[in-house]
Every structure is written in C-alpha cells, then in structure tokens.
Amino acid sequence: MRKIFDIFIVSAMVLFINNGLLAQISDNDSIPRLGSPDQVDNRLDLDKEVNHPLWELSFLNPYFDFKDKLQENVGLSFGTEYSSIFVGSNAEIGEGSASSGIWKFYGSWELVGKKSGNSGALIFKVEHRHKYGSIPPKSLGFDMGYVGLISPPFSDEGFRTTNLYWRQRFAKGRIAMVAGFLDVTDFFDVYALASPWMHFSNFMFSTASAAVNVPNDGYLGIGVGGWITNKIYAIAGLGDINSDPTQIFEGFDTFFNQNEYFKHLEIGFTSSKDYMFLDNIHLALWHRDSTSATGDPSGWGLVLSATKYINEKYLPFVRYAYTEDAGSLLQNSLSVGFGFQ
C-alpha cells in the first residue's frame, strides 16, 4: 500500500471560505502567530473576526459579554462548537454511507506576561467524537475499498484530549515555544486550506497530503517556531508517536521509556507576514522512528507546498509529498486545486 502513487487533480474545485478564515492572525505588533487556523489561539481570534454570521442570535449577547469580561479580567478565552458530517458512496461494497459528530471545548488561559508581548498560556482542547450510524466517516474509505481516508477526525473514539500544553512567546511574539500534549497538524505542513472542519473532507488535501504517518493528536512533545526575517519563518518539533488522546497521561511513560519519536523541521517563505497562510511556499522535512506497538518501520519524507493569493479572491495551490517507509499510507502524493473567496 505504501508503494501506491496517488494523484488527485482538481481543476474545478470551488471552496466558499468564511471571510474570517483567510484573515491573518496578528498580535498588536502585527506579527502573525505561527500555526494552523485550527490552533486554539488562532481559532479563538478567527471566531471574533466573523463580521456577518449566518444567523444573528441576539439572545446570546450576554454570553459573549461574559466571555469578553472573563478574558479581560483573568485572561481566559474559550469556545465550544459542534460539527456533523454525512458521507455517501455509490460503491457496491461496504456500508455505502457514514455519519458522525464532534463536540469540542477549547481555550487559552494567559497566566503570565500578558502586557509584555511575551505571554505564556495554558492551551486546552477536549472533544467527544461519536458516530450516528454503523460506521464513522473515518472508516468509510477503507470499507468501500478506497486507499485513503475521508474526514479522518470524524471517528467514534468518545472523549479525548487533543491539546493540553503550555505556550510561551519570546522576542515580542517573534518566537514561540509549545510543550505538552500537542496536535502535530497545528504546527506541521500548515497551509490555508488544511482545516478538516471547513475545507476538504478528503485527507489527500489535508496535512501532508496523506503521505506522512503523523502521530495521533494529544501526543507529548515540544515545538518551537519563529520569524527569521520579515518573510522567512521556521518551525521544528519532536513528539511521542505512541500517544493515545483517550488516555494522554500514559504519554509520559511512552515518551521517556519507549523513545519512539516523530521529528519535523519546516522552512517557509511568504510575500509578507500579513499573507503568511495565503502567499506561502514551504518545505517540511520529517523523520519517524520505528514503532514497536504497530510494527511500522522507521522512515523519513518531505512535503513541498505552494499557495498564491490572487486578487484577494483566488487561492490556487500545488502540494507534493514523498515518503520513504515509515508506514505511511502513500509513498508519493500530488494534489492540485484552488479555493475561492
């Protein structure tokens, strides 16, 4: 299965993207925060950017006022959301359809250095993932004989802890470090249309284009990222590949005793910090140790990604990933497409 060369060419894929999604995440000093749109700090800020919600629910204004006061007084920001999906197939084998839902509660509690620009915060996210029918969407692809994943976050894992880590900023926000239980997709191979909640359902168009055997979220690790120049950034990290988000604290045992890690390094270039996600070219390199629990061999790979924001409306992209062993689903992967705002 690792030897399959899988190419998806999308010549007419149109994505209608929330205006807030493509807004860049900046601190007061106009330094965008490194990380995906789904990273908790970024998600909370993006939620505030939505100027024209689908429904105006004025009876919730006291709730939002309470949240604003809580952030101002004690530095705690939080959000909750519920997502559902139904996927159908005309395959003659398997169930033919799948559906699932996910509830999430997440937040960022700034406890030190809030006024200095070098704030430190406790980041958390808990979820409940559940299926509605006989199988969740994550299982549908293999169930119908497809070599790939469809909506992989929509599983039937029950309660899980996706994030529980400390985030610390340095140099007025130019450098950030995270340590604790992380989601690798928040900091590895980030591009503007990577969110499984708002963009593509096919894993081919998500993190690493299905050609990297990434560790499960809630993995114990450390990461650091920063701006080298006004247009060049770098992100690196290391984490435990034996993580279990349903029992995250077992990660202390596997991290220090099994010594099986996923390592990554990314160098990126953007036309300006304000367009970090949108005008972006990056190369991500990674290595994964052999895994005793699953028998996957050690291996390495790379991801090369390029996106361009045109006329503040179009977002074409080209992404290629290569893997040498490591138990990845695909060995080579090429995806081409575009978004429309």
N, C-alpha and C positions, 0 to 999 in steps of 0.2 A: 504493500500500500504506500510505503514511503517513496517508491520509485515512480509514482504516477506524476505526469506533467500535466497540470491542470490550468487551462487558460479561460478566463472569462472576459469577453469583450463586450462592453456595454456602450452602444452607440446612441441610444435614445433613452437613457435613464434620467428621469427628471425628479429631483427631490425638492419639495417645498419646505424650506427651512425657516424656523422661527427666527424673527429678527434678532432676538436676544442671543441666539446660539452663535452667530457669527461676530458678535461684539467681542472685542478683545478684553481680557481680564487684566486690569491695571491697579496698582496701588496709587496712593496720592502722588507719588513721584513718577508716575507714568511708566513704571517698569512692569511689563506683563509677568504674571506668575507662570512658571513652567509647570506643565502638567496638562492632562486632558480636560475637555469641557466637563467631564463627569467627576473629576476630583472634587472632593467635598467643598473646599473653599471656593473653587470656580463655579460649582453648581449653585451654591447659595447666592453668589453675586449675579450669575446669569438670570436666576429667578427674579431678581429685583429689576432687571433690565427690560422685562416684557412690558411694552407700553400699551398694547392692545390685546388683552386676553380675550379668548373666545367667548367667555361668559363673565359679565360683571356681577360678582356676588357681594353686594354691598353689606350684607348682614355679617360678613366675615371681617369687616374693617376693625372691630375691637380686637380680634385675634391678631391681626397684623400689627396693630398699635402695640399690643403686649409684646410681640416679638421684637419690635424696634426698641422698646424701652429696656427689655432684657439684654439686648446687645449693647446698648449704651451704658447700662448700669453695671453689668457684671461680665460683659464680653462674650456672652453665649449666643450663638446663632444656630438655628436648627430648622429643619424642614422635613416634611413627610410626603410621600406620594404612593400612588398605586398604579401599576401598569398591567395591561392584559393583552393577550395576542391569541389569534386563531390562525392556523395554517392548514390549508387543504392541498391535496395532491391527487392527480389522476393516475398514479402508479397502480398497477394491478397486483402488487404485493404489499404487504404491511397493512397498517391500520387505515391509511388514507387521509387522516386528519389528526390534529393535535391542538391542544389549547392549554393555557396556563396563565397564572397571575403572580405578581410580585408586589409585596408591600415593603417599603423602605422607610427607615427613620435615621436621619443623619444630622451631624452638627459639627461645629468648630467652636471650641471654648478657648479664647485668648486669655492666657493667665499671666503672661509676663511681657514687658516691653511694648505694650500696645501703642504708646505715643512716640516711641523711638524709631519706628520703621523696621525694627529688628524683633518683631513679635514672636513669641512662642505659644503654640496652641495644641490642645488635645483634640485630635480628629477621630470621629467615630461614625460608624455606619452599621446598622443591623438590618436584617432582611428576613422575610418569610417567603419562600418560593414553593408554589404548590400547583399541581395540575388540576384541570377540571374533568378531563376525560380519562381514557385508559392509558395514554402516554403523554408526556410533555413534549413541546416542540423540539427541545434539545435532542430527543431520541428519534424524531421523525425521519431525518436524513438517512441514517443507517437502517431504519426499519423498512424503508422503501428501496434500499439498495444504492443509495447515493453516497459517494465518497466525499462526505463533507458534513458540516454542521449548519443547522438552521436555528437561529435565535438561541444560541447556547446558554445565555443566562436564564432562560425560561425552563427551569427544571422542576424537580419535585423533592428538593433537599430539606424542606422545612426551615426552621430557624437557623440562621448562620450569622457570623460576624465577619463582615467584609473588610472593615477598617477599624483599627484601634492603635493609633500611633501618635507620636509627638512630632510636630512640625516646627522647625526653628529657622528664622530668616536672619541673614547677616548682610553687612555692607549695604544697608538701607534697602534691602529687598533684592539686591542683585544676585545673591546666593541663597539657596535654601537647602536644608537637610531634613530628611524624614527618617524615623527609626521606630520600629514596632511591627504591627501586623498590617501589611500593605496589600493593595491590589496592583499587580505589576502593570496592568493596562493603563493605569493612571500616569505612568512615568516612562513607558517603553513604547517606541514607534507611534508617537502621538500625531494624529492629523485631524483635520477639521470634521471629517465625516465618519469618525470611528465609533460614535456612541451607538450601542445596540438599542437604546431606548428611543432614539429619534431618527436614526438613519437606516442603513441597510440591515436586513434580517439575516442575510447570508454571511456566514463567518469569513467567506472569501474576501469581503470588502471591509473587514474589521482589522483588529490589531494583528500585524504580521501576515496578513493575507492567508491564514490557515496553514502556513508553512513553518511555524515555530511551536514547539511543545512548551508553552508557557506554564509556569506553576499556577496552581489554584489561587484564587484570591484569599485574603486572610493569611498570607504567608509571612513568616517572621523574617524581616530583612532591614536593610538600610539603603538609603539613596541620597544622592546629592546632585544638585543642578545649579547652573549659573550662567550669566551672560559674560562671555569672554570679550566681546566687543559689542557695539550697538546693533550688530546684525548677526553675530555668531554666538550660539549657545552650546552647551554640553550638558548631558545628563548621564549619570552612571549609577549602578546599583548592584546589590548582591542579596540573595534571599534563599530561604529553605524551600526545596522542591517537594518536601513531604508534608506540606501544610494540609490542614483539614479545617475549613471555616466553620464546621459544626462543632468542633472541639479545638479552638485555636490555641489554648494554653498548652496542649501537647506539643506545640511547635518548639517550646523551649528544649524539650528532650531531643527531638529530631535535629534541631539546628546544631546543638552542641555535641551530640553523641554520634549521629549518623554522618554528618559533614558532607551532605549532598546538596549542591547549590546551583542556582541559576544566576549567571553574571551578565550584565549588559552595559554597553557604552554607546552613546549616541552623540553625533556631531551634527548640528543643523545650521542652516543659513536662511535668513529671511530678509525681505526687502526693507523692512523696518519693524521695530518692536510692536507697533500697533497692528501689524498684519502677521503676527507670528504663526498662527494656525493656517492662514489663508495663502500667503506667498511663502511657501516653505519647501526647501529641499533638505533632506536629511539622510544620513547613513547610520544605521543601527547595527552594531555587531553584538553577538551573544555567544555564550558557551553554557552548556548544561552538563553536569556530572551524570554518570550512570546512576540509575535508581534501583535500589535493592528491592523496594516494595513491588514495583511493576516489571522489573527486568529490562527497562529501557536502557540502551547503551548511552555512553557519553557522546556528545556531538557539539557542533557549532553551526553558525549560519550568519546571514546578513539580510537586512531589509533596506532597499533603496526606494525612497518615496519623493514625489514631486507634485506639488499643487500650485495653482496660479489663480488668483482672484482677478477677474476681468470685468471692467465697467461696474464694479460693485454689484454684480448680478450673477455672473457665471463662475463656476469653480471646477474646471477640469482637473483630473488627476491621473497619474500613472504610477503604479506601485509594483515592485518586483521583490520577491523573497526567495532565498536559496538556503537549503538545509543539508548538512552532511550528518546523517544518522540522527541520534538523539530521540528517536521515537516519534518524530513529527508526523502529522497526517499526510503532508505532501512534501516532496523534495524540492520542486520548483513551483512557483506561483506567480502569475502575471495578472493584474487587474487594471482595467481602464474604465473610466467613467466620468461623470460630471454632476455637479449639484447646481440647482437654480434657486435663486433667492427672489 
